[in-house]
Amino acid sequence: MDKGVKIYQELVDSLVDISKNCVDAKWAIDGKAKGDGEHIAKLNKLFAKLSAEDREVLAEYASNAYMSGIYDALCEFEWYIDCRDMKITVEGEELPATKFEGLGNDFIGRRDDWEWPE
């Protein structure tokens, strides 16, 4: 396999892993945000009012928003690649961001357990 393809697949898979570990969603499930400051205090006050089921709904919402942000950023990069001739290189290798379905769609597909084509 081409080194650029391998790095590209590792990058997309890494973003998929990151997208499944939203800290805000974990805090909602646990009912306790960590840290200091007014924002954290407000979150903990809100969490205390919610049932476990409601916190799960909020966690799913936070997780989906987190994933959507990653997807949106990838689509913006893809637009730059397609329309402004942007290249992504790692270790001197150009990543083939348009080889498969495109950055955003590859990300979504891999989140849904889509296998990389040969």
C-alpha positions as CSV (number, residue, x, y, z in Angstrom):
1,M,0.0,0.0,0.0
2,D,1.2,3.5,-0.9
3,K,2.6,5.3,2.2
4,G,0.4,8.4,1.6
5,V,-2.8,6.2,1.5
6,K,-1.8,4.5,4.7
7,I,-1.2,7.8,6.5
8,Y,-4.5,9.1,5.1
9,Q,-6.4,6.1,6.4
10,E,-4.6,6.3,9.8
11,L,-5.6,10.0,10.0
12,V,-9.3,9.4,9.2
13,D,-9.4,6.4,11.6
14,S,-7.8,8.6,14.3
15,L,-10.4,11.2,13.8
16,V,-13.1,8.6,14.1
17,D,-11.6,7.4,17.4
18,I,-11.5,11.0,18.7
19,S,-15.1,11.6,17.7
20,K,-16.2,8.7,19.9
21,N,-14.7,10.2,23.0
22,C,-16.4,13.5,23.6
23,V,-15.5,14.7,27.1
24,D,-18.7,16.8,27.4
25,A,-20.8,13.7,26.7
26,K,-18.9,11.7,29.4
27,W,-19.5,14.5,31.9
28,A,-23.2,14.5,31.1
29,I,-23.4,10.7,31.6
30,D,-21.5,10.9,34.9
31,G,-23.5,14.0,36.0
32,K,-20.3,15.8,36.9
33,A,-18.2,18.2,34.9
34,K,-14.6,18.5,36.0
35,G,-12.6,21.7,36.4
36,D,-13.2,25.1,37.8
37,G,-15.0,28.2,36.6
38,E,-18.5,29.5,36.1
39,H,-19.1,27.4,33.0
40,I,-18.3,24.2,35.0
41,A,-20.5,25.3,37.9
42,K,-23.4,25.9,35.6
43,L,-23.0,22.6,33.9
44,N,-22.9,20.8,37.2
45,K,-26.0,22.7,38.4
46,L,-27.8,21.6,35.2
47,F,-26.7,18.0,35.5
48,A,-28.0,17.8,39.1
49,K,-31.5,18.7,37.8
50,L,-31.5,16.0,35.2
51,S,-32.4,12.3,35.4
52,A,-29.9,9.7,34.2
53,E,-32.1,9.3,31.1
54,D,-32.1,13.0,30.4
55,R,-28.3,13.1,30.9
56,E,-28.0,10.3,28.3
57,V,-30.0,12.3,25.8
58,L,-27.8,15.4,26.5
59,A,-24.7,13.2,26.1
60,E,-25.9,11.9,22.8
61,Y,-26.6,15.5,21.6
62,A,-23.1,16.7,22.8
63,S,-21.5,13.7,21.1
64,N,-23.3,14.3,17.8
65,A,-22.4,18.0,17.9
66,Y,-18.7,17.0,18.5
67,M,-18.8,14.6,15.6
68,S,-20.5,17.2,13.4
69,G,-17.8,19.7,14.1
70,I,-15.1,17.3,13.0
71,Y,-17.2,16.4,9.8
72,D,-17.7,20.1,9.0
73,A,-14.0,20.8,9.4
74,L,-13.1,17.9,7.1
75,C,-15.6,19.2,4.5
76,E,-14.0,22.6,4.6
77,F,-10.6,21.1,4.0
78,E,-12.1,19.1,1.1
79,W,-13.5,22.3,-0.4
80,Y,-10.0,23.8,-0.2
81,I,-8.5,20.7,-1.8
82,D,-11.1,20.7,-4.6
83,C,-11.4,24.5,-5.2
84,R,-8.2,26.1,-4.0
85,D,-5.7,23.3,-4.9
86,M,-4.7,22.7,-1.2
87,K,-2.5,19.7,-0.6
88,I,-2.1,17.8,2.7
89,T,1.4,16.3,3.2
90,V,2.8,14.3,6.0
91,E,6.4,13.1,6.2
92,G,6.8,14.4,2.6
93,E,3.9,12.2,1.4
94,E,0.8,13.9,-0.2
95,L,-2.3,12.4,1.3
96,P,-4.9,11.3,-1.3
97,A,-7.8,13.0,0.3
98,T,-10.0,12.4,-2.8
99,K,-9.0,8.8,-3.5
100,F,-12.0,7.3,-1.8
101,E,-15.2,9.2,-1.0
102,G,-13.7,12.4,0.3
103,L,-12.6,13.5,3.7
104,G,-16.0,14.0,5.2
105,N,-17.6,10.9,3.7
106,D,-14.6,8.7,4.6
107,F,-14.9,9.9,8.2
108,I,-18.7,9.2,8.3
109,G,-18.3,5.9,6.6
110,R,-15.5,4.7,8.9
111,R,-17.7,5.8,11.9
112,D,-20.3,3.4,10.5
113,D,-17.8,0.5,10.2
114,W,-17.3,0.9,6.4
115,E,-14.2,-1.0,5.3
116,W,-11.4,0.7,3.3
117,P,-11.5,-0.4,-0.3
118,E,-8.4,-2.2,-1.6
